Amino acid sequence: MKKLRRFLTVLLFINFSWGMATGMEPLNFWLVMANGTAVIGLAVDEMEERRWKH
């Protein structure tokens, strides 16, 4: 899961940078929002797993 979150974070950064350079089109905006939501969801899931392991 950590590798997937890292990959999605890098993809989010690239997509956001590309959107800012080209003038954030609606499709790019929604891709950034969906990707950001996935990254946050994975981070929360990892925190929950760590909390219940101890």
C-alpha distance matrix in Angstrom:
0.0 3.8 5.5 5.1 6.1 8.6 9.8 10.5 12.1 14.3 15.2 16.2 18.3 20.0 20.7 22.1 24.2 25.5 26.4 28.2 30.1 31.2 31.9 29.0 29.9 29.0 26.6 24.8 24.8 23.1 20.4 19.7 19.8 17.5 14.9 15.4 15.0 11.6 10.4 12.3 11.0 7.3 9.0 11.3 9.1 7.6 11.3 12.6 10.8 12.3 15.5 16.1 15.6 18.6
3.8 0.0 3.8 5.4 5.1 6.1 8.6 9.9 10.4 12.4 14.2 15.1 16.5 18.5 19.7 20.8 22.5 24.3 25.4 26.9 28.6 30.2 31.0 28.3 29.7 29.1 26.9 24.7 24.6 23.5 20.8 19.4 19.9 18.2 15.1 15.0 15.4 12.5 10.2 12.1 11.9 8.2 8.4 11.5 10.3 7.8 10.9 13.2 11.8 12.1 15.5 16.8 16.0 18.5
5.5 3.8 0.0 3.8 5.4 5.0 6.1 8.6 9.7 10.6 12.2 14.0 15.4 16.6 18.1 19.8 21.2 22.5 24.1 25.7 27.1 28.5 29.8 27.3 28.6 28.3 25.8 23.5 24.0 23.1 19.9 18.9 20.0 18.1 14.8 15.5 16.4 13.2 11.2 14.0 14.0 10.5 11.3 14.6 13.5 11.5 14.7 16.9 15.4 15.8 19.3 20.5 19.5 22.1
5.1 5.4 3.8 0.0 3.8 5.4 5.1 6.1 8.5 9.9 10.4 12.1 14.2 15.4 16.1 18.0 19.9 20.9 22.0 24.1 25.6 26.7 27.7 25.0 25.9 25.3 22.7 20.7 21.2 19.9 16.7 16.1 17.0 14.8 11.7 12.9 13.5 10.0 8.8 11.9 11.6 8.4 10.3 13.4 12.3 11.3 14.7 16.5 15.4 16.7 19.7 20.8 20.4 23.3
6.1 5.1 5.4 3.8 0.0 3.8 5.4 5.1 6.0 8.6 9.7 10.2 12.3 14.2 15.0 16.1 18.2 19.7 20.6 22.2 24.2 25.5 26.1 23.4 24.6 24.0 21.9 19.6 19.5 18.5 15.7 14.4 14.9 13.3 10.1 10.2 11.1 8.2 5.8 8.7 9.2 6.3 7.2 10.7 10.5 9.5 12.3 14.6 14.3 15.2 17.9 19.6 19.6 22.1
8.6 6.1 5.0 5.4 3.8 0.0 3.8 5.5 5.0 6.3 8.6 9.7 10.7 12.5 14.1 15.3 16.6 18.4 19.8 21.2 22.7 24.4 25.5 23.1 24.8 24.7 22.7 19.9 20.2 19.8 16.8 15.1 16.4 15.4 11.7 11.8 13.6 11.2 8.4 11.3 12.6 9.9 9.9 13.6 13.8 12.2 14.6 17.4 16.9 17.1 20.1 22.0 21.6 23.7
9.8 8.6 6.1 5.1 5.4 3.8 0.0 3.8 5.4 5.2 6.2 8.6 10.0 10.7 12.1 14.1 15.4 16.5 18.1 20.0 21.2 22.5 23.9 21.6 22.8 22.9 20.4 17.8 18.7 18.2 14.8 13.8 15.7 14.2 10.6 11.8 13.8 11.1 9.3 12.9 13.9 11.4 12.5 16.0 15.9 14.8 17.6 20.0 19.5 20.2 23.2 24.8 24.4 26.9
10.5 9.9 8.6 6.1 5.1 5.5 3.8 0.0 3.8 5.4 4.9 5.9 8.6 9.8 10.2 11.9 14.0 15.0 16.0 18.0 19.7 20.7 21.6 18.9 20.0 19.7 17.4 15.0 15.4 14.7 11.5 10.4 11.9 10.5 6.8 8.2 10.2 7.8 6.3 10.0 11.2 9.6 11.0 14.2 14.5 14.3 16.8 19.0 19.1 20.2 22.7 24.4 24.6 27.1
12.1 10.4 9.7 8.5 6.0 5.0 5.4 3.8 0.0 3.8 5.4 5.0 6.3 8.7 9.8 10.4 12.2 14.2 15.1 16.4 18.3 20.0 20.7 18.2 20.0 20.1 18.4 15.4 15.4 15.4 12.6 10.4 12.0 11.7 8.0 7.7 10.5 9.2 6.4 9.5 11.8 10.4 10.4 13.9 15.1 14.4 16.3 19.0 19.5 19.9 22.2 24.5 24.7 26.7
14.3 12.4 10.6 9.9 8.6 6.3 5.2 5.4 3.8 0.0 3.8 5.4 5.1 6.2 8.5 9.9 10.6 12.2 14.1 15.4 16.6 18.4 19.8 17.8 19.7 20.4 18.5 15.3 16.0 16.6 13.4 11.5 14.0 13.9 10.2 10.7 13.8 12.4 10.1 13.3 15.5 13.9 14.1 17.6 18.6 17.6 19.6 22.5 22.6 22.9 25.5 27.7 27.6 29.6
15.2 14.2 12.2 10.4 9.7 8.6 6.2 4.9 5.4 3.8 0.0 3.8 5.4 5.1 6.0 8.4 9.8 10.4 12.0 14.1 15.3 16.4 17.8 15.6 16.9 17.4 15.1 12.1 13.4 13.6 10.2 9.0 11.9 11.4 7.9 9.6 12.6 11.2 10.0 13.5 15.3 14.2 15.2 18.5 19.2 18.9 21.2 23.6 23.9 24.7 27.2 29.1 29.3 31.6
16.2 15.1 14.0 12.1 10.2 9.7 8.6 5.9 5.0 5.4 3.8 0.0 3.8 5.5 5.1 6.0 8.4 9.8 10.4 12.1 14.1 15.3 15.9 13.4 15.1 15.4 13.7 10.5 10.8 11.3 8.5 6.1 8.9 9.3 6.0 6.6 10.1 9.8 8.5 11.3 13.7 13.5 14.0 16.9 18.3 18.4 20.1 22.6 23.4 24.2 26.2 28.4 29.0 31.1
18.3 16.5 15.4 14.2 12.3 10.7 10.0 8.6 6.3 5.1 5.4 3.8 0.0 3.8 5.5 5.2 6.0 8.5 9.8 10.6 12.2 14.3 15.2 13.4 15.8 16.9 15.7 12.1 12.4 13.9 11.5 8.7 11.6 12.8 9.7 9.5 13.2 13.2 11.2 13.7 16.5 16.1 15.9 19.0 20.7 20.3 21.7 24.6 25.4 25.6 27.8 30.2 30.7 32.4
20.0 18.5 16.6 15.4 14.2 12.5 10.7 9.8 8.7 6.2 5.1 5.5 3.8 0.0 3.8 5.5 5.1 6.0 8.5 9.9 10.6 12.2 14.0 12.6 14.7 16.2 14.7 11.1 12.5 14.1 11.3 9.5 13.1 13.9 11.1 11.9 15.5 15.2 13.8 16.7 19.1 18.5 18.9 22.1 23.4 23.1 24.8 27.5 28.1 28.5 30.9 33.1 33.4 35.4
20.7 19.7 18.1 16.1 15.0 14.1 12.1 10.2 9.8 8.5 6.0 5.1 5.5 3.8 0.0 3.8 5.5 5.1 6.1 8.6 9.9 10.6 11.8 9.8 11.3 12.6 10.9 7.3 8.9 10.5 7.8 6.4 10.2 11.2 9.1 10.4 13.7 13.9 13.3 16.0 18.2 18.3 19.1 21.8 23.2 23.5 25.3 27.6 28.5 29.3 31.4 33.5 34.1 36.2
22.1 20.8 19.8 18.0 16.1 15.3 14.1 11.9 10.4 9.9 8.4 6.0 5.2 5.5 3.8 0.0 3.8 5.4 5.0 6.2 8.6 10.0 10.3 8.2 10.9 12.2 11.7 7.9 8.1 10.5 9.0 6.3 9.5 11.7 10.0 9.9 13.5 14.5 13.6 15.5 18.3 18.8 18.9 21.5 23.4 23.7 25.0 27.5 28.7 29.3 31.0 33.5 34.3 36.1
24.2 22.5 21.2 19.9 18.2 16.6 15.4 14.0 12.2 10.6 9.8 8.4 6.0 5.1 5.5 3.8 0.0 3.8 5.4 5.2 6.2 8.7 10.0 9.3 12.3 14.5 14.2 10.4 11.2 14.0 12.3 10.0 13.3 15.4 13.4 13.4 17.1 17.9 16.5 18.6 21.5 21.6 21.5 24.4 26.3 26.2 27.4 30.2 31.3 31.5 33.4 36.0 36.6 38.2
25.5 24.3 22.5 20.9 19.7 18.4 16.5 15.0 14.2 12.2 10.4 9.8 8.5 6.0 5.1 5.4 3.8 0.0 3.8 5.5 5.1 6.2 8.4 8.1 10.2 12.9 12.1 8.6 10.5 13.3 11.5 10.3 13.9 15.6 14.0 14.9 18.3 18.8 18.2 20.5 23.0 23.2 23.7 26.5 28.1 28.2 29.8 32.3 33.2 33.8 35.9 38.2 38.8 40.7
26.4 25.4 24.1 22.0 20.6 19.8 18.1 16.0 15.1 14.1 12.0 10.4 9.8 8.5 6.1 5.0 5.4 3.8 0.0 3.8 5.4 5.3 5.7 4.4 6.9 9.5 9.5 6.1 7.3 10.6 9.8 8.6 11.8 14.0 13.2 13.9 17.0 18.2 18.0 19.8 22.3 23.1 23.6 26.0 27.8 28.4 29.7 32.0 33.3 34.1 35.8 38.1 39.1 41.0
28.2 26.9 25.7 24.1 22.2 21.2 20.0 18.0 16.4 15.4 14.1 12.1 10.6 9.9 8.6 6.2 5.2 5.5 3.8 0.0 3.8 5.6 5.3 5.5 9.1 11.9 12.7 9.5 9.7 13.3 13.0 11.0 13.7 16.5 15.6 15.4 18.7 20.3 19.5 21.0 23.9 24.8 24.7 27.0 29.2 29.6 30.6 33.1 34.6 35.0 36.6 39.2 40.1 41.7
30.1 28.6 27.1 25.6 24.2 22.7 21.2 19.7 18.3 16.6 15.3 14.1 12.2 10.6 9.9 8.6 6.2 5.1 5.4 3.8 0.0 3.8 5.8 7.7 10.5 13.9 14.4 11.3 12.5 16.0 15.2 13.8 16.9 19.3 18.1 18.4 21.8 23.0 22.2 24.0 26.8 27.4 27.4 30.0 32.0 32.2 33.3 36.0 37.2 37.6 39.4 41.9 42.7 44.3
31.2 30.2 28.5 26.7 25.5 24.4 22.5 20.7 20.0 18.4 16.4 15.3 14.3 12.2 10.6 10.0 8.7 6.2 5.3 5.6 3.8 0.0 3.8 6.1 7.8 11.5 12.0 9.7 11.4 14.7 14.3 13.7 16.7 18.9 18.3 19.1 22.2 23.3 23.2 25.1 27.6 28.3 28.8 31.2 33.0 33.5 34.9 37.3 38.5 39.2 41.0 43.3 44.2 46.1
31.9 31.0 29.8 27.7 26.1 25.5 23.9 21.6 20.7 19.8 17.8 15.9 15.2 14.0 11.8 10.3 10.0 8.4 5.7 5.3 5.8 3.8 0.0 3.8 6.1 9.6 11.3 9.3 9.8 13.4 14.0 13.2 15.5 18.2 18.2 18.5 21.3 23.1 23.1 24.5 27.0 28.2 28.6 30.6 32.7 33.5 34.6 36.8 38.4 39.2 40.6 43.0 44.2 45.9
29.0 28.3 27.3 25.0 23.4 23.1 21.6 18.9 18.2 17.8 15.6 13.4 13.4 12.6 9.8 8.2 9.3 8.1 4.4 5.5 7.7 6.1 3.8 0.0 3.8 6.5 8.2 6.1 6.0 9.7 10.5 9.7 11.8 14.5 14.8 15.2 17.7 19.6 19.9 21.2 23.5 24.9 25.5 27.4 29.4 30.4 31.5 33.5 35.2 36.2 37.5 39.8 41.1 42.9
29.9 29.7 28.6 25.9 24.6 24.8 22.8 20.0 20.0 19.7 16.9 15.1 15.8 14.7 11.3 10.9 12.3 10.2 6.9 9.1 10.5 7.8 6.1 3.8 0.0 3.8 5.6 5.3 6.1 8.8 10.0 10.6 12.3 14.4 15.4 16.4 18.4 20.1 21.1 22.5 24.3 25.9 27.0 28.6 30.3 31.7 33.0 34.7 36.3 37.6 39.0 41.0 42.4 44.5
29.0 29.1 28.3 25.3 24.0 24.7 22.9 19.7 20.1 20.4 17.4 15.4 16.9 16.2 12.6 12.2 14.5 12.9 9.5 11.9 13.9 11.5 9.6 6.5 3.8 0.0 3.8 5.5 5.0 6.3 8.6 9.9 10.5 12.3 14.2 15.2 16.5 18.4 20.0 21.1 22.5 24.4 25.7 27.0 28.6 30.4 31.6 33.0 34.7 36.3 37.4 39.2 40.9 43.1
26.6 26.9 25.8 22.7 21.9 22.7 20.4 17.4 18.4 18.5 15.1 13.7 15.7 14.7 10.9 11.7 14.2 12.1 9.5 12.7 14.4 12.0 11.3 8.2 5.6 3.8 0.0 3.8 5.4 5.3 6.2 8.7 9.9 10.6 12.2 14.1 15.4 16.6 18.4 20.0 21.1 22.7 24.4 25.9 27.0 28.7 30.4 31.7 33.1 34.9 36.3 37.8 39.3 41.7
24.8 24.7 23.5 20.7 19.6 19.9 17.8 15.0 15.4 15.3 12.1 10.5 12.1 11.1 7.3 7.9 10.4 8.6 6.1 9.5 11.3 9.7 9.3 6.1 5.3 5.5 3.8 0.0 3.8 5.5 5.0 6.2 8.6 9.9 10.4 12.1 14.2 15.3 16.4 18.2 19.8 21.1 22.4 24.3 25.7 26.9 28.6 30.2 31.6 33.0 34.6 36.4 37.7 39.9
24.8 24.6 24.0 21.2 19.5 20.2 18.7 15.4 15.4 16.0 13.4 10.8 12.4 12.5 8.9 8.1 11.2 10.5 7.3 9.7 12.5 11.4 9.8 6.0 6.1 5.0 5.4 3.8 0.0 3.8 5.5 5.2 6.2 8.7 9.9 10.5 12.4 14.4 15.4 16.5 18.3 20.1 21.1 22.6 24.4 25.9 27.1 28.7 30.4 31.8 33.0 35.0 36.5 38.6
23.1 23.5 23.1 19.9 18.5 19.8 18.2 14.7 15.4 16.6 13.6 11.3 13.9 14.1 10.5 10.5 14.0 13.3 10.6 13.3 16.0 14.7 13.4 9.7 8.8 6.3 5.3 5.5 3.8 0.0 3.8 5.4 4.9 6.1 8.4 9.7 10.4 12.3 14.1 15.2 16.3 18.3 19.9 21.0 22.4 24.3 25.7 26.9 28.6 30.3 31.5 33.1 34.8 37.1
20.4 20.8 19.9 16.7 15.7 16.8 14.8 11.5 12.6 13.4 10.2 8.5 11.5 11.3 7.8 9.0 12.3 11.5 9.8 13.0 15.2 14.3 14.0 10.5 10.0 8.6 6.2 5.0 5.5 3.8 0.0 3.8 5.4 5.2 6.0 8.4 9.8 10.6 12.2 14.2 15.3 16.5 18.3 20.0 21.0 22.6 24.4 25.8 27.0 28.7 30.3 31.9 33.2 35.6
19.7 19.4 18.9 16.1 14.4 15.1 13.8 10.4 10.4 11.5 9.0 6.1 8.7 9.5 6.4 6.3 10.0 10.3 8.6 11.0 13.8 13.7 13.2 9.7 10.6 9.9 8.7 6.2 5.2 5.4 3.8 0.0 3.8 5.6 5.1 6.0 8.5 9.9 10.5 12.1 14.1 15.4 16.4 18.2 19.9 21.1 22.5 24.3 25.8 27.0 28.5 30.5 31.8 33.9
19.8 19.9 20.0 17.0 14.9 16.4 15.7 11.9 12.0 14.0 11.9 8.9 11.6 13.1 10.2 9.5 13.3 13.9 11.8 13.7 16.9 16.7 15.5 11.8 12.3 10.5 9.9 8.6 6.2 4.9 5.4 3.8 0.0 3.8 5.5 5.1 6.2 8.7 10.0 10.6 12.2 14.3 15.4 16.5 18.3 20.1 21.1 22.5 24.4 25.9 26.9 28.8 30.5 32.6
17.5 18.2 18.1 14.8 13.3 15.4 14.2 10.5 11.7 13.9 11.4 9.3 12.8 13.9 11.2 11.7 15.4 15.6 14.0 16.5 19.3 18.9 18.2 14.5 14.4 12.3 10.6 9.9 8.7 6.1 5.2 5.6 3.8 0.0 3.8 5.5 5.1 6.3 8.7 10.0 10.5 12.4 14.3 15.4 16.5 18.5 20.1 21.1 22.6 24.6 25.8 27.3 28.9 31.3
14.9 15.1 14.8 11.7 10.1 11.7 10.6 6.8 8.0 10.2 7.9 6.0 9.7 11.1 9.1 10.0 13.4 14.0 13.2 15.6 18.1 18.3 18.2 14.8 15.4 14.2 12.2 10.4 9.9 8.4 6.0 5.1 5.5 3.8 0.0 3.8 5.4 5.1 6.3 8.7 9.8 10.7 12.4 14.3 15.3 16.6 18.5 20.1 21.2 22.8 24.5 26.1 27.3 29.7
15.4 15.0 15.5 12.9 10.2 11.8 11.8 8.2 7.7 10.7 9.6 6.6 9.5 11.9 10.4 9.9 13.4 14.9 13.9 15.4 18.4 19.1 18.5 15.2 16.4 15.2 14.1 12.1 10.5 9.7 8.4 6.0 5.1 5.5 3.8 0.0 3.8 5.4 5.1 6.2 8.5 9.9 10.6 12.3 14.2 15.4 16.6 18.4 20.1 21.3 22.6 24.6 26.0 28.1
15.0 15.4 16.4 13.5 11.1 13.6 13.8 10.2 10.5 13.8 12.6 10.1 13.2 15.5 13.7 13.5 17.1 18.3 17.0 18.7 21.8 22.2 21.3 17.7 18.4 16.5 15.4 14.2 12.4 10.4 9.8 8.5 6.2 5.1 5.4 3.8 0.0 3.8 5.5 5.2 6.1 8.6 9.9 10.6 12.2 14.3 15.4 16.5 18.4 20.1 21.0 22.7 24.5 26.7
11.6 12.5 13.2 10.0 8.2 11.2 11.1 7.8 9.2 12.4 11.2 9.8 13.2 15.2 13.9 14.5 17.9 18.8 18.2 20.3 23.0 23.3 23.1 19.6 20.1 18.4 16.6 15.3 14.4 12.3 10.6 9.9 8.7 6.3 5.1 5.4 3.8 0.0 3.8 5.5 5.0 6.2 8.6 9.9 10.5 12.3 14.3 15.3 16.5 18.4 20.0 21.3 22.7 25.3
10.4 10.2 11.2 8.8 5.8 8.4 9.3 6.3 6.4 10.1 10.0 8.5 11.2 13.8 13.3 13.6 16.5 18.2 18.0 19.5 22.2 23.2 23.1 19.9 21.1 20.0 18.4 16.4 15.4 14.1 12.2 10.5 10.0 8.7 6.3 5.1 5.5 3.8 0.0 3.8 5.4 5.2 6.2 8.7 9.9 10.6 12.4 14.3 15.4 16.7 18.4 20.3 21.4 23.6
12.3 12.1 14.0 11.9 8.7 11.3 12.9 10.0 9.5 13.3 13.5 11.3 13.7 16.7 16.0 15.5 18.6 20.5 19.8 21.0 24.0 25.1 24.5 21.2 22.5 21.1 20.0 18.2 16.5 15.2 14.2 12.1 10.6 10.0 8.7 6.2 5.2 5.5 3.8 0.0 3.8 5.5 5.1 6.2 8.6 9.9 10.6 12.3 14.3 15.4 16.5 18.6 20.2 22.1
11.0 11.9 14.0 11.6 9.2 12.6 13.9 11.2 11.8 15.5 15.3 13.7 16.5 19.1 18.2 18.3 21.5 23.0 22.3 23.9 26.8 27.6 27.0 23.5 24.3 22.5 21.1 19.8 18.3 16.3 15.3 14.1 12.2 10.5 9.8 8.5 6.1 5.0 5.4 3.8 0.0 3.8 5.5 5.2 6.2 8.7 10.0 10.6 12.4 14.4 15.4 16.8 18.6 20.9
7.3 8.2 10.5 8.4 6.3 9.9 11.4 9.6 10.4 13.9 14.2 13.5 16.1 18.5 18.3 18.8 21.6 23.2 23.1 24.8 27.4 28.3 28.2 24.9 25.9 24.4 22.7 21.1 20.1 18.3 16.5 15.4 14.3 12.4 10.7 9.9 8.6 6.2 5.2 5.5 3.8 0.0 3.8 5.5 5.0 6.2 8.6 9.8 10.5 12.4 14.2 15.6 16.7 19.2
9.0 8.4 11.3 10.3 7.2 9.9 12.5 11.0 10.4 14.1 15.2 14.0 15.9 18.9 19.1 18.9 21.5 23.7 23.6 24.7 27.4 28.8 28.6 25.5 27.0 25.7 24.4 22.4 21.1 19.9 18.3 16.4 15.4 14.3 12.4 10.6 9.9 8.6 6.2 5.1 5.5 3.8 0.0 3.8 5.4 5.1 6.2 8.7 10.0 10.7 12.3 14.5 15.6 17.5
11.3 11.5 14.6 13.4 10.7 13.6 16.0 14.2 13.9 17.6 18.5 16.9 19.0 22.1 21.8 21.5 24.4 26.5 26.0 27.0 30.0 31.2 30.6 27.4 28.6 27.0 25.9 24.3 22.6 21.0 20.0 18.2 16.5 15.4 14.3 12.3 10.6 9.9 8.7 6.2 5.2 5.5 3.8 0.0 3.8 5.4 5.1 6.2 8.7 9.9 10.5 12.5 14.4 16.3
9.1 10.3 13.5 12.3 10.5 13.8 15.9 14.5 15.1 18.6 19.2 18.3 20.7 23.4 23.2 23.4 26.3 28.1 27.8 29.2 32.0 33.0 32.7 29.4 30.3 28.6 27.0 25.7 24.4 22.4 21.0 19.9 18.3 16.5 15.3 14.2 12.2 10.5 9.9 8.6 6.2 5.0 5.4 3.8 0.0 3.8 5.4 5.1 6.3 8.7 9.9 10.9 12.5 15.1
7.6 7.8 11.5 11.3 9.5 12.2 14.8 14.3 14.4 17.6 18.9 18.4 20.3 23.1 23.5 23.7 26.2 28.2 28.4 29.6 32.2 33.5 33.5 30.4 31.7 30.4 28.7 26.9 25.9 24.3 22.6 21.1 20.1 18.5 16.6 15.4 14.3 12.3 10.6 9.9 8.7 6.2 5.1 5.4 3.8 0.0 3.8 5.4 5.1 6.3 8.6 10.1 10.8 13.2
11.3 10.9 14.7 14.7 12.3 14.6 17.6 16.8 16.3 19.6 21.2 20.1 21.7 24.8 25.3 25.0 27.4 29.8 29.7 30.6 33.3 34.9 34.6 31.5 33.0 31.6 30.4 28.6 27.1 25.7 24.4 22.5 21.1 20.1 18.5 16.6 15.4 14.3 12.4 10.6 10.0 8.6 6.2 5.1 5.4 3.8 0.0 3.8 5.4 5.1 6.1 8.8 10.0 11.5
12.6 13.2 16.9 16.5 14.6 17.4 20.0 19.0 19.0 22.5 23.6 22.6 24.6 27.5 27.6 27.5 30.2 32.3 32.0 33.1 36.0 37.3 36.8 33.5 34.7 33.0 31.7 30.2 28.7 26.9 25.8 24.3 22.5 21.1 20.1 18.4 16.5 15.3 14.3 12.3 10.6 9.8 8.7 6.2 5.1 5.4 3.8 0.0 3.8 5.5 5.1 6.3 8.7 10.7
10.8 11.8 15.4 15.4 14.3 16.9 19.5 19.1 19.5 22.6 23.9 23.4 25.4 28.1 28.5 28.7 31.3 33.2 33.3 34.6 37.2 38.5 38.4 35.2 36.3 34.7 33.1 31.6 30.4 28.6 27.0 25.8 24.4 22.6 21.2 20.1 18.4 16.5 15.4 14.3 12.4 10.5 10.0 8.7 6.3 5.1 5.4 3.8 0.0 3.8 5.5 5.4 6.3 9.2
12.3 12.1 15.8 16.7 15.2 17.1 20.2 20.2 19.9 22.9 24.7 24.2 25.6 28.5 29.3 29.3 31.5 33.8 34.1 35.0 37.6 39.2 39.2 36.2 37.6 36.3 34.9 33.0 31.8 30.3 28.7 27.0 25.9 24.6 22.8 21.3 20.1 18.4 16.7 15.4 14.4 12.4 10.7 9.9 8.7 6.3 5.1 5.5 3.8 0.0 3.8 5.5 5.3 7.0
15.5 15.5 19.3 19.7 17.9 20.1 23.2 22.7 22.2 25.5 27.2 26.2 27.8 30.9 31.4 31.0 33.4 35.9 35.8 36.6 39.4 41.0 40.6 37.5 39.0 37.4 36.3 34.6 33.0 31.5 30.3 28.5 26.9 25.8 24.5 22.6 21.0 20.0 18.4 16.5 15.4 14.2 12.3 10.5 9.9 8.6 6.1 5.1 5.5 3.8 0.0 3.8 5.6 6.0
16.1 16.8 20.5 20.8 19.6 22.0 24.8 24.4 24.5 27.7 29.1 28.4 30.2 33.1 33.5 33.5 36.0 38.2 38.1 39.2 41.9 43.3 43.0 39.8 41.0 39.2 37.8 36.4 35.0 33.1 31.9 30.5 28.8 27.3 26.1 24.6 22.7 21.3 20.3 18.6 16.8 15.6 14.5 12.5 10.9 10.1 8.8 6.3 5.4 5.5 3.8 0.0 3.8 5.5
15.6 16.0 19.5 20.4 19.6 21.6 24.4 24.6 24.7 27.6 29.3 29.0 30.7 33.4 34.1 34.3 36.6 38.8 39.1 40.1 42.7 44.2 44.2 41.1 42.4 40.9 39.3 37.7 36.5 34.8 33.2 31.8 30.5 28.9 27.3 26.0 24.5 22.7 21.4 20.2 18.6 16.7 15.6 14.4 12.5 10.8 10.0 8.7 6.3 5.3 5.6 3.8 0.0 3.8
18.6 18.5 22.1 23.3 22.1 23.7 26.9 27.1 26.7 29.6 31.6 31.1 32.4 35.4 36.2 36.1 38.2 40.7 41.0 41.7 44.3 46.1 45.9 42.9 44.5 43.1 41.7 39.9 38.6 37.1 35.6 33.9 32.6 31.3 29.7 28.1 26.7 25.3 23.6 22.1 20.9 19.2 17.5 16.3 15.1 13.2 11.5 10.7 9.2 7.0 6.0 5.5 3.8 0.0
